[in-house]
């Protein structure tokens, strides 16, 4: 009997670099993960849905399913939130579950699912006191936080410095220890 591959949920937020999520999907698949993508409602518009679905083999989820509808994705072994926006980070830390993506993230804490977040925002947003407080709350919850430095507000962002694979590096010890 063959061992089943671990399953990674990639939560994608509305961001200028969201369309590059294929980099994380490819890196995860190279490490023998199966991947499903959950997009925030606004994040969905930043993705080439056909390309992402072809790459993962699963539909992108962005809305709640109705009771009795089949689950389109298997349960996750881990979750990577990338790119994670100011809005999603603050709502998640506050326990707000007003989208499927946030509902999954809030529930993951109670289920003990290893979760990594790679923030992507500008320095002006990061200067808001809610942001640092939210990161601290997420750390207290055991969420693994990536190292991206917020970019200049006048810039589109520094996508070349965004390390998608860092999510997998952060999750590796947590997954190994669950074994």
N, C-alpha and C positions, 0 to 999 in steps of 0.2 A: 504494500500500500504506500502511495506517495504522500509525502507531507504537503499539506495545503500551504500556499504562499500566505504570508501575513498581508493583511489588508489595511491600506492607508487611506484615510479621508484627507483630501486637500481642500481646505476652505479658502475660497478666493473672494477678496473684497474689491470694491470699485476703486481702481487705481490705474495710473498711467502705465504701469508695468504688468498689469494682470494678464495681458495677452501673451506674456512670456512664460506662463506657468508650465508650458511644455518642457521647460528645462528641468523643473522639479519632477514632473511626471517621468521623464526619461531617466533621470538619476535614480528615482525610486525603482523603476522597472529593471534597471541595470543591477540593482541590489536585491533583485528577486521579490519585490513587492508587487501586489496588485493594487490598483489605485482607482478611487472614485472621487469625483469632484463635486463639491457643494459650493454653490455661488450665492453670495448675498443677492437680493433682488437687483440692486444697482450694479453689482459686480458682473452679473450675467451679460450685460451689454458690452463689457470690455473683452469678452471671450469670443473666439471663433469656435462656436459650439460643435460644429461638424468635425473640426480637426481634433478637439479635445475628446469628443466621444469616440472617434475612430482610434485615437491613441490609447484610450483606457479600455474600450470595449463596453463601457457603461454610459447610461444617460447622465447628463449633468442634472443635479437636483438643486432647486432653488425655492421650491414651495412645499408646504405640508402636503402629505398624501391624505386621502380620505380614509376613514375607518374601513377596513376590509380590503383596501387596495394592497396589492403585493408590495413588498419592500424591494425597491430596485437595486439596492446595494447590500452586500453582506455587512454584518457588524464590524466596526473598525477595531484593529489591534492598536492603532495609534492615529493621531490627528496632527496635521501640520496646517497652520493658518498662515498663508503666504499668498500675496502680500496682505498684511493686516493694517487696516486704517485706524486713524484716531477714533473714529466713530465706533467701529467694532470693538476695539480694545476697551474703551470706556464703558460701553453697554455691557459687554461680557463681564467685566470686573464688577459691575453694579448688579449683575444677576438679571438683566433685562433679556427677555426671550421673545422678542417680537418678530423674529424671522426664523426660518428653518435653521440657517447657519448658527444663529445665536442659541437657539434651542438645543442643537446638538452640542455646542460648546459648553453650555451651562450643565447639561446632563452628563457630559463626559467626566466632569469633576466627581460627581456622585458615583459614577461607574468605575472610577479609577483608571481611566484610559489615558496613557501617556500622551501629552499634548505639548507641541512646540509652536511658538509664534515668532514670525519674522516681521516685525513692524516695518512699515514704509510710510513715512510722512515727512513733512517739512519741519524745519527748526522752529518756526513760529508756532505751529500747532503743538509741537513737543514741549514748548515753553509753558503751555497752560498747566496749572497745578493739578488738574484732574488726570493728566496723562501719567505723570510720575507716580501719583497715588494709585492709579489703575495698574501700572506695571508692578508696583509693590504688592498689591492685592493678588494679582495673578501669580507672582512668585510664591506668596504664602500658600496658594492653592496647589503648588507643585508644578505650575506651568513653566516650561523651559523657554527662556527669552533669547532671541537672536541678537547679534551684535551690530546690526546696521545703524549707522549714525545718520540722524535726520539731515536731509539736504537743504540747501538754501531755498527760501520761499520763492525767489525769482526764477529758479531753475526748474526744469521739468523733472528733476530728480537725477540721481546718479545710478541708473540701472546697471551700469557696468560694475559697480561696486556692490550690488545686491547679490549675495551668495545664496541662491536657491537651495543648494545642497546642504547648507548649514542646518536646515530643519532635520534632515536625516542624520547628520552628525550628532545633533542634540538628542535625538530620539534613540540612537543606537544603544547606549548603556541601559536605558529604561526597558527597552525591548528584550535585551539580553538577560536582564535580571528577572524578567517575568517568565522566561524560558520555557 
